[in-house]
Amino acid sequence: MALRRRDTEFKHLGVSYLDFKRVQMDRVLTGFLMRLNHRGLTSRMVRRNNLSVAEFTSEFTDARHADSFQGFADHPDMARRWVETQLLDMVNRGKPTQAVAGLRPLHGLTYKFRDYYHSRPYGADAQLYEMLRHARGPYGTLALEEIRKFFFTGLDATSAVSAHKAPIDVETQAVLHLNSQVRADSPHNVKGWYSAAPLCIGQADLLADDVVRLLALKDLLPRITMVEYLKILFAFHLALGQLKTMKLLPRAVARSSTDPACGHDRCPAAADAADPLAGCPFRAGLFVDVAGVPGSPAAALAERSAEHWLRRIPGFVRAAYTVRKLDEFAEHLVGQGKEIRSARGYFTVSELLRFGTGNYTRLRDEFFSARLTSIADDIPVSEQPEEVRPLLDEAMGLDPFERYLELLMAYRGRYHHKYVVDTIDALLLKNRPGAAIAQPHQGRRRFILDSALLEVLVQVALLRVNPRGGSSPYTHHTVSLRLDEFLALLRNRYGLHVDRLPAGDGFGPAGLEEEAALRANTEAFTTRMREIGFYDDLSDAYLTQVITPRFTITEHGLVTAGERQTRT
């Protein structure tokens, strides 16, 4: 027999909204846009019917729409291929079992055309939205507003009605055409919706700041390129948020309270500072292999870095179980009238941790002793795994709550470990464009810095907020950075280490062999910067080795490449 569902329940929204499944960023972004349109809630529209490529294609090849999509009816096969490759998000693309998950998230309304069973974001959409919603200062609200302006283009500001006032790309025109064929949707109101700040509010601040910076380029880059940039940036920040949670939650559980440096009003992070995470005790340090060559000394260091972070998963799973079970204990006390729930209708993680202190020892022992007795009654000793049997013995010297947690870890620890690894792989885009982690066939995982991810981070790093009184229509202006300044920014802002080891995250002082690997990794980084077109050695002079933006935006407006050369 297996454990009851009440015992195996693991997820707590105060820890993470993630369901810990293998997510796809197209579907995460689709779900996020749905929440963005409904202020955090999901839509009442749920499609359970199978969508087909032929149905979508017929919308553009129909003679009735010839004026809007000229030439599509004359070339139906070409139209079908365009719809399938450019417009649709497919499950098992290219295989006999391929199916339509929905439209690619090129516009805010694409969520109306998703297949519910094939387009599941597994909580990552909610995690992303809540991070932006709770980001401190003006950037959280501003980021959501800027995302809305970008994705919901072509619509009237007060409704979902098309308003063609400016030229729009063909993909947006296609989505707006499809939108006119469906009924309006409404939000699905959820009673007692849990909406609390993420455990690492500093990561939410960085995400919001990066989004605002990146969207300053929305009029200078093709729409599809900007959407790909945003997907990579969202995935990267979701992954960093999860890694930091794996670091801070076990420590909070061990001390029965969150760290004094954590919290909405206490976090020392400052998104616009040179070292935005200065003073943060939970900075994430990842050594990344830039060359991407398995078997090299730098790759070995990146493997060691990845292994160190994956070793934190069992501690995180146990800590997450602790929070979830303390929540169930707290709700039990509320039901008995021994505790009062706050006006918001739920307990936050910091509030739940106090139920693990000595003030609740007797009540906690009674509650979890009953849980242990129930498990012993449900599962005969003969059916219990060998390693589980001693955990039910009081002679082990553990209190009932500790024995209960150890029992859950014995039964379910490996299960959750596997899915947490899958989620981290998916958010770090393993072996895909924009990846921060790679794993060759039957090889070990290692952190990397893929060119697509590097390009996004460079674009963000070269933008600064315009000072007050600037006359430019752009909210940001571009700057140039020396190579060493950008390397420092990657370390301080994102925890990505290229030219040095991340102290405290699996590494000590570098030895002679490690120093040689660091030099080779730095040279590979310079080569990669040349390849993506942001860096050019003008001379051997150190101060002239700078990273320059593709578009120069001054405080007074945009300067094209030709104008920049003339002025120089």
Buried (B, 14 or more C-beta within 10 A) or exposed (E): EEBEEEBBBBBBBBBBBBBBBEBBBBBBBBBBBBBBBBEBBBBEBEBEEEBEBEEBBBBBBEEEBBEEBEEBBEEEEEBBEBBBEEBBBBBEEEEEEBBBBBBBBBBBBBBBBBBEEBBBBBBBBBBBBBBBBBBBEEBBEBBBBBBBEBBBBBBEEEEBEBEEEEEBBBBBBBBBBBBEEEEEBEBEEEEEEBEBBBBBBBBBBBBBBBBBBBBBBBEEBEBEEBBBBBBBBBBBBBBBBBBBBBBBBBBBBEEBBBBEBBEEEEBBBBBEEEBBBEEBBBBBBBBBBBBBEBEBBBBBBBBBBBEBBBEBBBBBBBBBBBBBBBBBBBBBBEEEEEBEEEEEEBBBBBBBBBBBEEEBEEBBEEBBBEBBEBBEEEBEEEEBEEEBEEBBEEEEEBBBBBBBBBBBBBBBBEEBBEBBBBBBBBBBBBBBEBBBBBBEEEEBBBBBBBBBBBBBBBBBBBBBBBEEEBEBEBBBBBBEBBBEBBBBBBBBBBBBBBBBBBEEBBBEEBEEEBEEBBEBBBEBBBEBBEEEEBBEEEEEEEEEBBBBBBBBBBBEEBBEEEEBEEEE
